[in-house]
Amino acid sequence: MSRSRSLTALCALSLLVGLSTTHADAAPSSTPAGAVAPVGRRVANARALSRASFEALGDDDVVDVGDKQMSKRALLAHVKALHDASAARGKEADERAIEAARAAHAQKEKAAVEAANAPIVAQMSALRLAPVVAIAPAASAPAPAAPAPAPAAATPKLTGMLGQIKPGSAVILFGSGFGTLEGEVRMYGTFPNGFIKLSVDSWGNGGIGVFIPQVTGVIDQQITLKIVTKAGAYSNYKTAPFTATRELRKVKLGEFTTHQCRDAALSFDTCKTIGEGSCSSSVCGEHSVPVFPGKAESTDRFAATLKNGWLYESHTFAGETVFSPGAQEWLNPIVLAETYALGNDKPTLKVLSTGSSPSFEVPWSAPALWGDRYKLTVLVIGPAGTSHV
């Protein structure tokens, strides 16, 4: 018999006792789908089944499970359905959690920008000029004299600023010689074409109100601001720190520079990540010892090196101990499940470091016929649209 079929059979047996007391959100109906009336051989007591006797049953043979009677085929299908539903709920919960975290972060950033903008936007109104109305000369006015040479345009000078340089922020630039006609305000840095034109809200000879446009795919950096008047005169440069918009991401298993899913003697070890099977976490680890007697213990290690200003933000961890008999197990699994000390140590998490080099360890210990299973999700935060590893 294949290992996968053997594991499925023993998994079914390990759940026989608990089928009638399954949690409400995963509980079968009083007559589970696939249940059949007694046909063929009838096993009076499921607890008396050994592994071999269960595997020897025909698909249509009936097993007494508490106060229910189910065919072997229906029982295995029912257990698989419960397992699949549990995995789906876990994945959906993980996805809801990350979306909620992203929404909360976006709302927090928006509120912070709006609060910082409020006093600056109020001052921008003072910079707005009333429209100039042209007055036609009187019909009897004498012919004008030859115009005098135009005075040389004043050199614009940028002396200060008010506000933060980050996407969505309002900023007022102070100085002189900007003229009364709207020109351009340029922000130079590692942007497409080398600079970005800022959105002008108001323009005056001694002050200009602008908004920083939304831009992604750029990192935090020192930028330079420069004013270009309508007449084409360039101001001096003014440097300031630019802070990029932030976003949250999950780290995947392959993005850890260290990812050791330890292979201890006697154990079967797997570590999956987002998109592999039902896993929606950074790491879905599982270690089991399917032989009797035996025991395995080790430590899984995960470490990442973040770049472009990305940093550790938070993590979640959940570990559990699971019954995992294998092909070589010959004892009655239900007796083992009832007599084994269920206080067996669950896998735990050690956070070794955070910041730009988050590092974690997961010690685990699995005795014979049991295993440790865990989910680790690591969230990082950094400049939107840039690579984090």
DAGI-V826254 format. One record per run of one state. SS is the DSSP state (a for helix, b for strand, c for the rest). FROM is the first residue (numbers start at 0). LEN is the number of residues. If there is no record, write none. Layout:
{{SS FROM LEN} {SS FROM LEN}}
This chain:
{{c 0 2} {a 2 12} {c 14 4} {a 18 3} {c 21 2} {a 23 3} {c 26 15} {b 41 2} {c 43 2} {a 45 3} {c 48 2} {a 50 6} {c 56 5} {b 61 4} {c 65 2} {b 67 4} {a 71 56} {c 127 29} {b 156 6} {c 162 2} {b 164 2} {c 166 3} {b 169 7} {c 176 7} {b 183 5} {c 188 3} {a 191 3} {b 194 3} {c 197 1} {b 198 5} {c 203 3} {b 206 5} {c 211 9} {b 220 8} {c 228 5} {b 233 1} {c 234 3} {b 237 6} {c 243 2} {b 245 5} {c 250 2} {a 252 3} {c 255 2} {b 257 3} {c 260 7} {b 267 5} {c 272 10} {b 282 6} {c 288 6} {b 294 9} {c 303 7} {b 310 13} {c 323 9} {a 332 7} {c 339 10} {b 349 4} {c 353 5} {b 358 9} {c 367 2} {b 369 14} {c 383 6}}
